[in-house]
Amino acid sequence: MGPLGWLLEAQVQIAGSPVLVREIVGNVFGLASALLGLRRLVWAWPVGMIGNALLFTVFLGGVFLTPQAHDLYGQAGRQVFFFAVSVYGWWRWSRNRRAGADGEGAAVTPRWATGRERLGLLLAAVLGTAAAYPVLAALGSWGPLPDAWILTGSLLATYGMARGWVEFWLIWIAVDAVGVPLLLRGGFYPSAAMYLLYGAFCVWGMVAWWRSSRAPRPASRPVPSTYSEVVA
């Protein structure tokens, strides 16, 4: 069995239940992405995309014949959307990094969302969950209502991270609060444990980004418009 075959089939026993190694590896990549995101480094996005690809196969347990036979279509689908939104985040942070948008060398400058942006997040959360629920229920997803919020909230949090909004940490905490009991009931123990860790990590991340948002920024020098201003 080659390395790829081993990664696809290898299992370990946790609390007497078989767990895929790729579920553990995928969550490790997710945690690494969160740590890089905390430091506002561009590498957060491609590292997270690797974890998305691995976890996509894990949450389609019935399709890929994994030990957890439940199909969490919302959890699997969000990996696909994560991948797509991560392309946007990777592009946006890379552009900011090249432009030197942050004096600390980071790829984004944290800020609180405006009132209009927060209202947009709230409306998207309600409408997205309401739209995802009947679709997931029709597909036979296990726990369609919490799965619908996890899908919607995760996408909003990822988008907020790409925009540099401090609130994205709060959205992640709300996602974790729903995700932990759902994953425990489904037997996805490494993912449930990772959600718990994410919850504590999100509090730390929010404080770090909040402090960065309050830090004074060096005033940018205006671009000279005339030759006399250049030589002055």
PyRosetta script that sets phi, psi and omega in degrees:
from pyrosetta import init, pose_from_sequence

init()
pose = pose_from_sequence("MGPLGWLLEAQVQIAGSPVLVREIVGNVFGLASALLGLRRLVWAWPVGMIGNALLFTVFLGGVFLTPQAHDLYGQAGRQVFFFAVSVYGWWRWSRNRRAGADGEGAAVTPRWATGRERLGLLLAAVLGTAAAYPVLAALGSWGPLPDAWILTGSLLATYGMARGWVEFWLIWIAVDAVGVPLLLRGGFYPSAAMYLLYGAFCVWGMVAWWRSSRAPRPASRPVPSTYSEVVA")
pose.set_psi(1, 124.6)
pose.set_omega(1, 179.5)
pose.set_phi(2, -76.7)
pose.set_psi(2, 175.5)
pose.set_omega(2, -179.2)
pose.set_phi(3, -58.2)
pose.set_psi(3, -39.9)
pose.set_omega(3, -179.3)
pose.set_phi(4, -67.2)
pose.set_psi(4, -44.4)
pose.set_omega(4, 178.4)
pose.set_phi(5, -62.4)
pose.set_psi(5, -39.0)
pose.set_omega(5, 178.0)
pose.set_phi(6, -62.9)
pose.set_psi(6, -44.0)
pose.set_omega(6, -178.9)
pose.set_phi(7, -63.1)
pose.set_psi(7, -35.9)
pose.set_omega(7, -177.5)
pose.set_phi(8, -75.2)
pose.set_psi(8, -29.4)
pose.set_omega(8, -171.6)
pose.set_phi(9, -113.9)
pose.set_psi(9, -18.6)
pose.set_omega(9, -173.7)
pose.set_phi(10, -63.9)
pose.set_psi(10, 140.8)
pose.set_omega(10, 179.8)
pose.set_phi(11, -135.2)
pose.set_psi(11, 157.4)
pose.set_omega(11, 172.1)
pose.set_phi(12, -130.7)
pose.set_psi(12, 161.5)
pose.set_omega(12, 178.6)
pose.set_phi(13, -98.8)
pose.set_psi(13, 125.1)
pose.set_omega(13, 176.3)
pose.set_phi(14, -128.7)
pose.set_psi(14, 120.0)
pose.set_omega(14, -178.4)
pose.set_phi(15, 54.5)
pose.set_psi(15, 36.0)
pose.set_omega(15, 178.0)
pose.set_phi(16, 80.2)
pose.set_psi(16, 5.6)
pose.set_omega(16, -178.7)
pose.set_phi(17, -119.5)
pose.set_psi(17, 142.6)
pose.set_omega(17, 178.5)
pose.set_phi(18, -73.4)
pose.set_psi(18, 136.5)
pose.set_omega(18, 179.6)
pose.set_phi(19, -132.5)
pose.set_psi(19, 134.5)
pose.set_omega(19, 179.7)
pose.set_phi(20, -69.1)
pose.set_psi(20, 138.7)
pose.set_omega(20, 176.7)
pose.set_phi(21, -64.4)
pose.set_psi(21, -34.0)
pose.set_omega(21, -178.0)
pose.set_phi(22, -69.7)
pose.set_psi(22, -21.9)
pose.set_omega(22, 173.0)
pose.set_phi(23, -68.1)
pose.set_psi(23, -40.5)
pose.set_omega(23, 178.1)
pose.set_phi(24, -66.4)
pose.set_psi(24, -47.2)
pose.set_omega(24, -178.1)
pose.set_phi(25, -63.2)
pose.set_psi(25, -42.1)
pose.set_omega(25, 179.7)
pose.set_phi(26, -61.4)
pose.set_psi(26, -39.5)
pose.set_omega(26, 178.7)
pose.set_phi(27, -72.2)
pose.set_psi(27, -29.8)
pose.set_omega(27, 175.4)
pose.set_phi(28, -65.2)
pose.set_psi(28, -42.4)
pose.set_omega(28, 175.9)
pose.set_phi(29, -63.0)
pose.set_psi(29, -36.8)
pose.set_omega(29, 177.6)
pose.set_phi(30, -63.6)
pose.set_psi(30, -41.2)
pose.set_omega(30, 178.4)
pose.set_phi(31, -66.7)
pose.set_psi(31, -41.0)
pose.set_omega(31, 177.6)
pose.set_phi(32, -61.3)
pose.set_psi(32, -39.0)
pose.set_omega(32, 177.6)
pose.set_phi(33, -63.4)
pose.set_psi(33, -40.2)
pose.set_omega(33, 178.9)
pose.set_phi(34, -64.7)
pose.set_psi(34, -40.0)
pose.set_omega(34, 178.8)
pose.set_phi(35, -64.7)
pose.set_psi(35, -41.7)
pose.set_omega(35, 177.8)
pose.set_phi(36, -67.8)
pose.set_psi(36, -35.5)
pose.set_omega(36, 176.8)
pose.set_phi(37, -65.5)
pose.set_psi(37, -37.2)
pose.set_omega(37, 176.7)
pose.set_phi(38, -58.3)
pose.set_psi(38, -38.8)
pose.set_omega(38, 179.6)
pose.set_phi(39, -85.7)
pose.set_psi(39, 0.1)
pose.set_omega(39, 177.5)
pose.set_phi(40, 59.8)
pose.set_psi(40, 45.5)
pose.set_omega(40, 179.3)
pose.set_phi(41, -104.4)
pose.set_psi(41, 141.2)
pose.set_omega(41, -176.0)
pose.set_phi(42, -59.6)
pose.set_psi(42, -31.2)
pose.set_omega(42, -177.7)
pose.set_phi(43, -61.6)
pose.set_psi(43, -14.3)
pose.set_omega(43, 177.7)
pose.set_phi(44, -55.9)
pose.set_psi(44, -35.3)
pose.set_omega(44, -173.9)
pose.set_phi(45, -75.1)
pose.set_psi(45, -54.4)
pose.set_omega(45, -179.9)
pose.set_phi(46, -64.4)
pose.set_psi(46, -34.4)
pose.set_omega(46, 177.3)
pose.set_phi(47, -63.2)
pose.set_psi(47, -43.2)
pose.set_omega(47, 178.1)
pose.set_phi(48, -63.9)
pose.set_psi(48, -33.6)
pose.set_omega(48, -179.1)
pose.set_phi(49, -65.8)
pose.set_psi(49, -33.2)
pose.set_omega(49, 176.0)
pose.set_phi(50, -64.6)
pose.set_psi(50, -44.3)
pose.set_omega(50, 176.7)
pose.set_phi(51, -61.9)
pose.set_psi(51, -38.2)
pose.set_omega(51, 178.1)
pose.set_phi(52, -59.5)
pose.set_psi(52, -43.8)
pose.set_omega(52, -178.5)
pose.set_phi(53, -63.2)
pose.set_psi(53, -41.0)
pose.set_omega(53, 179.9)
pose.set_phi(54, -69.0)
pose.set_psi(54, -45.7)
pose.set_omega(54, -176.3)
pose.set_phi(55, -70.7)
pose.set_psi(55, -23.4)
pose.set_omega(55, 176.0)
pose.set_phi(56, -57.7)
pose.set_psi(56, -44.5)
pose.set_omega(56, -179.7)
pose.set_phi(57, -71.4)
pose.set_psi(57, -29.0)
pose.set_omega(57, -177.7)
pose.set_phi(58, -69.0)
pose.set_psi(58, -43.8)
pose.set_omega(58, -173.4)
pose.set_phi(59, -79.7)
pose.set_psi(59, -7.9)
pose.set_omega(59, 170.0)
pose.set_phi(60, -98.6)
pose.set_psi(60, 61.8)
pose.set_omega(60, -174.5)
pose.set_phi(61, -59.5)
pose.set_psi(61, -40.7)
pose.set_omega(61, 179.9)
pose.set_phi(62, -69.2)
pose.set_psi(62, -32.5)
pose.set_omega(62, -178.9)
pose.set_phi(63, -75.3)
pose.set_psi(63, -45.5)
pose.set_omega(63, -176.1)
pose.set_phi(64, -95.2)
pose.set_psi(64, 7.6)
pose.set_omega(64, 176.7)
pose.set_phi(65, 55.0)
pose.set_psi(65, 48.3)
pose.set_omega(65, 177.5)
pose.set_phi(66, -87.5)
pose.set_psi(66, 167.5)
pose.set_omega(66, -178.4)
pose.set_phi(67, -57.9)
pose.set_psi(67, -34.3)
pose.set_omega(67, 176.6)
pose.set_phi(68, -87.8)
pose.set_psi(68, 105.3)
pose.set_omega(68, -171.8)
pose.set_phi(69, -76.8)
pose.set_psi(69, -3.7)
pose.set_omega(69, -179.1)
pose.set_phi(70, -76.2)
pose.set_psi(70, 138.3)
pose.set_omega(70, 173.5)
pose.set_phi(71, -97.9)
pose.set_psi(71, 108.9)
pose.set_omega(71, 175.0)
pose.set_phi(72, -97.4)
pose.set_psi(72, 86.1)
pose.set_omega(72, -174.4)
pose.set_phi(73, -63.8)
pose.set_psi(73, -33.1)
pose.set_omega(73, 177.5)
pose.set_phi(74, -66.2)
pose.set_psi(74, -43.4)
pose.set_omega(74, 178.9)
pose.set_phi(75, -65.5)
pose.set_psi(75, -41.8)
pose.set_omega(75, 178.9)
pose.set_phi(76, -68.6)
pose.set_psi(76, -43.4)
pose.set_omega(76, -178.9)
pose.set_phi(77, -63.8)
pose.set_psi(77, -34.5)
pose.set_omega(77, -178.5)
pose.set_phi(78, -67.7)
pose.set_psi(78, -24.5)
pose.set_omega(78, 176.3)
pose.set_phi(79, -66.4)
pose.set_psi(79, -36.8)
pose.set_omega(79, 176.9)
pose.set_phi(80, -66.6)
pose.set_psi(80, -46.1)
pose.set_omega(80, 179.2)
pose.set_phi(81, -66.4)
pose.set_psi(81, -38.3)
pose.set_omega(81, 175.6)
pose.set_phi(82, -54.2)
pose.set_psi(82, -47.2)
pose.set_omega(82, -177.5)
pose.set_phi(83, -58.3)
pose.set_psi(83, -44.8)
pose.set_omega(83, -178.7)
pose.set_phi(84, -67.6)
pose.set_psi(84, -45.9)
pose.set_omega(84, -180.0)
pose.set_phi(85, -66.5)
pose.set_psi(85, -31.6)
pose.set_omega(85, 179.2)
pose.set_phi(86, -65.4)
pose.set_psi(86, -31.6)
pose.set_omega(86, 175.2)
pose.set_phi(87, -61.3)
pose.set_psi(87, -43.1)
pose.set_omega(87, 177.0)
pose.set_phi(88, -64.0)
pose.set_psi(88, -45.8)
pose.set_omega(88, 179.5)
pose.set_phi(89, -62.3)
pose.set_psi(89, -41.4)
pose.set_omega(89, 178.6)
pose.set_phi(90, -60.8)
pose.set_psi(90, -45.4)
pose.set_omega(90, 179.7)
pose.set_phi(91, -64.6)
pose.set_psi(91, -45.7)
pose.set_omega(91, -175.8)
pose.set_phi(92, -65.5)
pose.set_psi(92, -45.8)
pose.set_omega(92, -179.1)
pose.set_phi(93, -68.1)
pose.set_psi(93, -37.1)
pose.set_omega(93, 178.1)
pose.set_phi(94, -64.1)
pose.set_psi(94, -41.1)
pose.set_omega(94, 178.2)
pose.set_phi(95, -64.2)
pose.set_psi(95, -44.3)
pose.set_omega(95, 178.4)
pose.set_phi(96, -62.5)
pose.set_psi(96, -39.5)
pose.set_omega(96, -178.5)
pose.set_phi(97, -64.8)
pose.set_psi(97, -43.2)
pose.set_omega(97, 179.0)
pose.set_phi(98, -65.0)
pose.set_psi(98, -33.3)
pose.set_omega(98, -179.5)
pose.set_phi(99, -80.1)
pose.set_psi(99, -6.8)
pose.set_omega(99, -179.0)
pose.set_phi(100, 65.6)
pose.set_psi(100, 44.4)
pose.set_omega(100, -174.3)
pose.set_phi(101, -68.4)
pose.set_psi(101, -21.8)
pose.set_omega(101, -177.8)
pose.set_phi(102, -123.5)
pose.set_psi(102, 127.7)
pose.set_omega(102, -177.9)
pose.set_phi(103, -64.8)
pose.set_psi(103, -17.4)
pose.set_omega(103, 179.8)
pose.set_phi(104, -85.5)
pose.set_psi(104, -0.1)
pose.set_omega(104, -177.9)
pose.set_phi(105, 86.4)
pose.set_psi(105, 5.2)
pose.set_omega(105, 178.4)
pose.set_phi(106, -83.2)
pose.set_psi(106, 166.4)
pose.set_omega(106, -173.9)
pose.set_phi(107, -88.7)
pose.set_psi(107, -8.1)
pose.set_omega(107, -178.5)
pose.set_phi(108, -153.0)
pose.set_psi(108, 148.6)
pose.set_omega(108, 176.4)
pose.set_phi(109, -102.9)
pose.set_psi(109, 113.1)
pose.set_omega(109, -177.3)
pose.set_phi(110, -63.2)
pose.set_psi(110, 145.4)
pose.set_omega(110, 174.1)
pose.set_phi(111, -154.3)
pose.set_psi(111, 157.5)
pose.set_omega(111, 173.2)
pose.set_phi(112, -77.6)
pose.set_psi(112, 143.3)
pose.set_omega(112, 177.5)
pose.set_phi(113, -66.6)
pose.set_psi(113, 153.0)
pose.set_omega(113, 176.0)
pose.set_phi(114, -75.1)
pose.set_psi(114, 168.8)
pose.set_omega(114, 178.2)
pose.set_phi(115, -58.2)
pose.set_psi(115, -41.0)
pose.set_omega(115, 179.6)
pose.set_phi(116, -66.5)
pose.set_psi(116, -39.5)
pose.set_omega(116, 179.1)
pose.set_phi(117, -67.1)
pose.set_psi(117, -38.6)
pose.set_omega(117, 177.1)
pose.set_phi(118, -65.0)
pose.set_psi(118, -41.5)
pose.set_omega(118, 176.9)
pose.set_phi(119, -61.0)
pose.set_psi(119, -40.0)
pose.set_omega(119, 177.2)
pose.set_phi(120, -62.6)
pose.set_psi(120, -39.4)
pose.set_omega(120, 177.5)
pose.set_phi(121, -64.3)
pose.set_psi(121, -42.6)
pose.set_omega(121, -179.0)
pose.set_phi(122, -64.3)
pose.set_psi(122, -45.9)
pose.set_omega(122, 179.3)
pose.set_phi(123, -63.7)
pose.set_psi(123, -41.8)
pose.set_omega(123, 179.1)
pose.set_phi(124, -63.9)
pose.set_psi(124, -36.8)
pose.set_omega(124, 179.0)
pose.set_phi(125, -63.6)
pose.set_psi(125, -45.3)
pose.set_omega(125, -178.7)
pose.set_phi(126, -68.8)
pose.set_psi(126, -49.6)
pose.set_omega(126, -177.0)
pose.set_phi(127, -68.3)
pose.set_psi(127, -39.0)
pose.set_omega(127, -179.8)
pose.set_phi(128, -65.4)
pose.set_psi(128, -42.4)
pose.set_omega(128, 178.6)
pose.set_phi(129, -66.2)
pose.set_psi(129, -42.4)
pose.set_omega(129, 179.3)
pose.set_phi(130, -63.7)
pose.set_psi(130, -35.7)
pose.set_omega(130, -179.8)
pose.set_phi(131, -77.1)
pose.set_psi(131, -36.0)
pose.set_omega(131, -177.0)
pose.set_phi(132, -74.7)
pose.set_psi(132, -31.2)
pose.set_omega(132, -174.3)
pose.set_phi(133, -58.6)
pose.set_psi(133, -54.0)
pose.set_omega(133, -178.4)
pose.set_phi(134, -64.4)
pose.set_psi(134, -31.6)
pose.set_omega(134, 178.8)
pose.set_phi(135, -66.0)
pose.set_psi(135, -46.9)
pose.set_omega(135, -179.3)
pose.set_phi(136, -67.6)
pose.set_psi(136, -37.0)
pose.set_omega(136, 177.7)
pose.set_phi(137, -64.4)
pose.set_psi(137, -41.5)
pose.set_omega(137, 179.3)
pose.set_phi(138, -65.5)
pose.set_psi(138, -33.6)
pose.set_omega(138, 179.0)
pose.set_phi(139, -76.1)
pose.set_psi(139, -11.0)
pose.set_omega(139, -178.8)
pose.set_phi(140, 84.3)
pose.set_psi(140, 23.9)
pose.set_omega(140, 178.9)
pose.set_phi(141, -63.3)
pose.set_psi(141, 144.5)
pose.set_omega(141, -178.6)
pose.set_phi(142, -82.7)
pose.set_psi(142, 116.5)
pose.set_omega(142, -176.3)
pose.set_phi(143, 73.3)
pose.set_psi(143, 60.4)
pose.set_omega(143, -171.3)
pose.set_phi(144, -64.0)
pose.set_psi(144, -35.6)
pose.set_omega(144, -177.3)
pose.set_phi(145, -69.8)
pose.set_psi(145, -53.3)
pose.set_omega(145, 176.0)
pose.set_phi(146, -62.4)
pose.set_psi(146, -34.4)
pose.set_omega(146, 178.7)
pose.set_phi(147, -63.6)
pose.set_psi(147, -35.6)
pose.set_omega(147, 179.3)
pose.set_phi(148, -65.4)
pose.set_psi(148, -42.0)
pose.set_omega(148, 178.2)
pose.set_phi(149, -68.0)
pose.set_psi(149, -40.9)
pose.set_omega(149, 179.9)
pose.set_phi(150, -60.0)
pose.set_psi(150, -42.6)
pose.set_omega(150, 178.0)
pose.set_phi(151, -62.4)
pose.set_psi(151, -51.1)
pose.set_omega(151, -176.8)
pose.set_phi(152, -65.8)
pose.set_psi(152, -48.9)
pose.set_omega(152, -179.0)
pose.set_phi(153, -61.7)
pose.set_psi(153, -38.4)
pose.set_omega(153, -179.5)
pose.set_phi(154, -64.6)
pose.set_psi(154, -40.3)
pose.set_omega(154, 178.6)
pose.set_phi(155, -66.2)
pose.set_psi(155, -42.2)
pose.set_omega(155, 179.1)
pose.set_phi(156, -65.0)
pose.set_psi(156, -39.9)
pose.set_omega(156, 179.0)
pose.set_phi(157, -64.5)
pose.set_psi(157, -42.3)
pose.set_omega(157, 179.6)
pose.set_phi(158, -64.9)
pose.set_psi(158, -41.1)
pose.set_omega(158, 177.1)
pose.set_phi(159, -64.3)
pose.set_psi(159, -42.6)
pose.set_omega(159, 178.3)
pose.set_phi(160, -62.1)
pose.set_psi(160, -36.5)
pose.set_omega(160, 176.8)
pose.set_phi(161, -64.2)
pose.set_psi(161, -42.8)
pose.set_omega(161, 178.9)
pose.set_phi(162, -61.4)
pose.set_psi(162, -35.5)
pose.set_omega(162, -179.8)
pose.set_phi(163, -82.1)
pose.set_psi(163, -13.2)
pose.set_omega(163, 179.5)
pose.set_phi(164, 84.5)
pose.set_psi(164, 22.9)
pose.set_omega(164, -179.6)
pose.set_phi(165, -83.6)
pose.set_psi(165, 131.7)
pose.set_omega(165, 178.7)
pose.set_phi(166, -62.5)
pose.set_psi(166, -31.0)
pose.set_omega(166, -176.8)
pose.set_phi(167, -61.8)
pose.set_psi(167, -17.1)
pose.set_omega(167, -176.6)
pose.set_phi(168, -63.0)
pose.set_psi(168, -27.2)
pose.set_omega(168, 176.3)
pose.set_phi(169, -65.7)
pose.set_psi(169, -39.8)
pose.set_omega(169, 179.3)
pose.set_phi(170, -64.4)
pose.set_psi(170, -37.9)
pose.set_omega(170, 177.8)
pose.set_phi(171, -64.2)
pose.set_psi(171, -40.9)
pose.set_omega(171, 178.5)
pose.set_phi(172, -62.0)
pose.set_psi(172, -39.2)
pose.set_omega(172, 179.0)
pose.set_phi(173, -61.8)
pose.set_psi(173, -41.7)
pose.set_omega(173, 178.0)
pose.set_phi(174, -65.0)
pose.set_psi(174, -35.9)
pose.set_omega(174, 176.9)
pose.set_phi(175, -66.7)
pose.set_psi(175, -44.6)
pose.set_omega(175, -179.5)
pose.set_phi(176, -62.0)
pose.set_psi(176, -39.0)
pose.set_omega(176, -178.2)
pose.set_phi(177, -61.5)
pose.set_psi(177, -31.7)
pose.set_omega(177, 178.0)
pose.set_phi(178, -88.1)
pose.set_psi(178, -35.1)
pose.set_omega(178, -173.7)
pose.set_phi(179, -71.4)
pose.set_psi(179, -35.9)
pose.set_omega(179, -175.9)
pose.set_phi(180, -59.7)
pose.set_psi(180, -54.6)
pose.set_omega(180, 179.8)
pose.set_phi(181, -63.4)
pose.set_psi(181, -34.7)
pose.set_omega(181, 179.2)
pose.set_phi(182, -63.9)
pose.set_psi(182, -46.0)
pose.set_omega(182, -177.7)
pose.set_phi(183, -69.7)
pose.set_psi(183, -35.2)
pose.set_omega(183, 176.8)
pose.set_phi(184, -63.5)
pose.set_psi(184, -43.1)
pose.set_omega(184, 178.9)
pose.set_phi(185, -65.0)
pose.set_psi(185, -31.0)
pose.set_omega(185, -179.1)
pose.set_phi(186, -85.2)
pose.set_psi(186, -6.5)
pose.set_omega(186, 179.6)
pose.set_phi(187, 84.2)
pose.set_psi(187, 14.2)
pose.set_omega(187, 178.2)
pose.set_phi(188, -91.2)
pose.set_psi(188, 71.6)
pose.set_omega(188, -169.9)
pose.set_phi(189, -66.2)
pose.set_psi(189, -45.1)
pose.set_omega(189, 177.5)
pose.set_phi(190, -59.7)
pose.set_psi(190, -39.5)
pose.set_omega(190, 179.4)
pose.set_phi(191, -68.1)
pose.set_psi(191, -38.2)
pose.set_omega(191, 177.8)
pose.set_phi(192, -64.3)
pose.set_psi(192, -42.9)
pose.set_omega(192, 178.3)
pose.set_phi(193, -64.0)
pose.set_psi(193, -37.8)
pose.set_omega(193, 178.8)
pose.set_phi(194, -67.0)
pose.set_psi(194, -36.4)
pose.set_omega(194, 176.6)
pose.set_phi(195, -62.0)
pose.set_psi(195, -40.4)
pose.set_omega(195, 177.2)
pose.set_phi(196, -61.9)
pose.set_psi(196, -44.5)
pose.set_omega(196, 178.6)
pose.set_phi(197, -63.9)
pose.set_psi(197, -40.9)
pose.set_omega(197, 177.4)
pose.set_phi(198, -58.8)
pose.set_psi(198, -40.1)
pose.set_omega(198, -178.0)
pose.set_phi(199, -58.2)
pose.set_psi(199, -47.1)
pose.set_omega(199, 177.7)
pose.set_phi(200, -67.0)
pose.set_psi(200, -38.7)
pose.set_omega(200, -179.4)
pose.set_phi(201, -65.1)
pose.set_psi(201, -36.1)
pose.set_omega(201, -178.8)
pose.set_phi(202, -65.1)
pose.set_psi(202, -34.1)
pose.set_omega(202, 176.6)
pose.set_phi(203, -63.6)
pose.set_psi(203, -45.0)
pose.set_omega(203, 177.6)
pose.set_phi(204, -61.1)
pose.set_psi(204, -47.2)
pose.set_omega(204, -179.0)
pose.set_phi(205, -62.1)
pose.set_psi(205, -40.2)
pose.set_omega(205, -179.7)
pose.set_phi(206, -64.1)
pose.set_psi(206, -41.2)
pose.set_omega(206, 178.5)
pose.set_phi(207, -63.5)
pose.set_psi(207, -43.0)
pose.set_omega(207, -179.4)
pose.set_phi(208, -63.2)
pose.set_psi(208, -45.2)
pose.set_omega(208, 179.7)
pose.set_phi(209, -69.2)
pose.set_psi(209, -35.8)
pose.set_omega(209, 178.4)
pose.set_phi(210, -62.4)
pose.set_psi(210, -42.7)
pose.set_omega(210, 177.9)
pose.set_phi(211, -64.9)
pose.set_psi(211, -40.6)
pose.set_omega(211, 178.9)
pose.set_phi(212, -65.0)
pose.set_psi(212, -34.3)
pose.set_omega(212, -179.9)
pose.set_phi(213, -68.3)
pose.set_psi(213, -24.8)
pose.set_omega(213, -179.5)
pose.set_phi(214, -92.0)
pose.set_psi(214, -11.7)
pose.set_omega(214, -177.4)
pose.set_phi(215, -67.4)
pose.set_psi(215, 139.4)
pose.set_omega(215, 178.9)
pose.set_phi(216, -65.7)
pose.set_psi(216, 140.4)
pose.set_omega(216, 179.7)
pose.set_phi(217, -103.7)
pose.set_psi(217, 140.1)
pose.set_omega(217, 177.0)
pose.set_phi(218, -64.3)
pose.set_psi(218, 136.2)
pose.set_omega(218, 179.8)
pose.set_phi(219, -66.2)
pose.set_psi(219, 133.5)
pose.set_omega(219, 179.6)
pose.set_phi(220, -79.8)
pose.set_psi(220, 140.4)
pose.set_omega(220, 179.4)
pose.set_phi(221, -78.0)
pose.set_psi(221, 128.6)
pose.set_omega(221, -179.1)
pose.set_phi(222, -64.7)
pose.set_psi(222, 147.6)
pose.set_omega(222, 177.9)
pose.set_phi(223, -73.0)
pose.set_psi(223, 124.9)
pose.set_omega(223, -178.7)
pose.set_phi(224, -64.4)
pose.set_psi(224, 140.1)
pose.set_omega(224, -177.1)
pose.set_phi(225, -101.8)
pose.set_psi(225, -16.1)
pose.set_omega(225, -178.9)
pose.set_phi(226, -132.2)
pose.set_psi(226, 161.0)
pose.set_omega(226, 179.5)
pose.set_phi(227, -62.7)
pose.set_psi(227, -36.3)
pose.set_omega(227, -177.7)
pose.set_phi(228, -64.8)
pose.set_psi(228, -33.0)
pose.set_omega(228, 178.6)
pose.set_phi(229, -71.6)
pose.set_psi(229, -30.8)
pose.set_omega(229, -179.1)
pose.set_phi(230, -68.4)
pose.set_psi(230, -44.5)
pose.set_omega(230, -173.5)
pose.set_phi(231, -87.7)
pose.set_psi(231, -7.8)
pose.set_omega(231, -177.2)
pose.set_phi(232, -67.2)
pose.dump_pdb("model.pdb")
